[in-house]
Amino acid sequence: MIIIRESTVDDIENIYNHLNLNYVKKYSENHEEEERKSYDRWYRFLINSSNYAMFTVEDLRGVFLGNIRFELDGNKCAEISVYLDECIRGRGYSTIMVNASIEELKFKYPNINYITAYILEENEKSIYCFEKSGFEFKGQIEHGGIDYFLYIKTLD
């Protein structure tokens, strides 16, 4: 069983350690403390911004399992980003997490009409997850300078 809840500043350490620490150690090992402070400021901004909705996923013991972020584009659209911790990848949780986070988003932001997902072509597991969650393939698109598959889910 999993719990999905709004992220708070208390989650920043877990988010950083699970999402960014290996990247920082690989590419900025001489500046790890500076990078840590920069990420701390960034996540505080995201958590407190009205342009984002962030959810932390945990098991019943409070163990961090992932993070789901929605970037809100006005009141109608949200772009979803999903991160699963390595400990649960490939175990069938992604669809549950995506669907549950969308329900939380709809509750908090009832004016959202659709959700977009940008997925790399080679990420077959994400494609399967989003299709299973009711997202429809809309074509290939450049987003942020990278070619992605665009998936969209219209909300009821």
RARA-V528711 format. One line per field, one symbol per residue. ss: DSSP state (2 for helix, 1 for strand, 0 for the rest). psi: psi as a letter, one per 40 degrees, with the letter a starting at -180 (. if undefined). burial: b if it has 16 or more other C-alpha atoms within 10 Angstrom, else e. A space follows every 50 residues. Layout:
ss = ???
psi = ???
burial = ???
//
This chain:
ss = 01111100222222222222222222202222222222222222222200 01111111100001111111111000111111110222000002222222 22222222000001111110000222222222000111111110011111 111100
psi = iihhihiideedddddddddddddddefdefddddddddddddddddeie eihhhhhiaeeehhdahhhhhhgaedihhihhhhideeheeedddddddd ddddddddgeehdihihhhidegdddddddddeeihheaiihhfeihihh ihhhi.
burial = ebbbbbbeeebbebbbebbebeebeeeeeeeeeebbeebbeebbebbeee ebbbbbbbeeeeebbbbbbbbbeeeebbbbbbbbeeeeeeeeebbebbbb bbebbbeebeebebbbbbbeeeeeebbebbbebebbbeeeeeeeeeebbb bbbeee
//
